[in-house]
Amino acid sequence: MSEILYCKKCNSYTLDKICSKCKEKTILKKPARFSPQDHYGKYRRELKKLEKKG
């Protein structure tokens, strides 16, 4: 199964490990896994509040 990879340099998605546009290495871009024991949820909520204020 192939996964969609992301190139940080040219902001494009591809199935290749090397970007065909800029020849940079691509990364796997997935969201963080959900967990009921969200250890960092407190910090993300605080950051979100600060971003709304500023």
N, C-alpha and C positions, 0 to 999 in steps of 0.2 A: 504494500500500500504506500503510495506516494503522499507526502505532506507538502503543503504550500510553504515555501520559504520566502523570506523577506530580505531585501537589500537595503541597508541603512544609507548607503551613499546616494543612490539614485531613487530611493523610495518606491521601488517596484517589487512586485511579487513574481515568483517563478517556481518551477519544480526542480531547477538545477542547483547544485551545491555552489556553483560559481555563476555570478550574474553575467548574462550574455551582453548587457549594455556596457557595464563599466569594469568587468572582470574582477570584481571584489567578491570575497567570501560572503555567502548568505547565511542568515540565522533562522531558526525556528521561532515563530512568533505565536505564542499561545497565552491565553489568560491564566492567571494563577488558579490552581485547583481549589474548589470550594471545600471548606471544612467547618463543621458546626463549632469547633473550638478554634475560632479565628483569633490567632495569637497577635496579629498586627492590625486588627479591625479598629481598635481604639486609636491608633496612630493615623490611620487613613481618614477616620472621621474628623479628627482634630485638624488635619491638613486641609480637608475639604472646607471646614468652617473658616480657616484662615484665608483660603483662596477666595471665598465669597466676600469677606470683609475688605480685602485688598484689591 
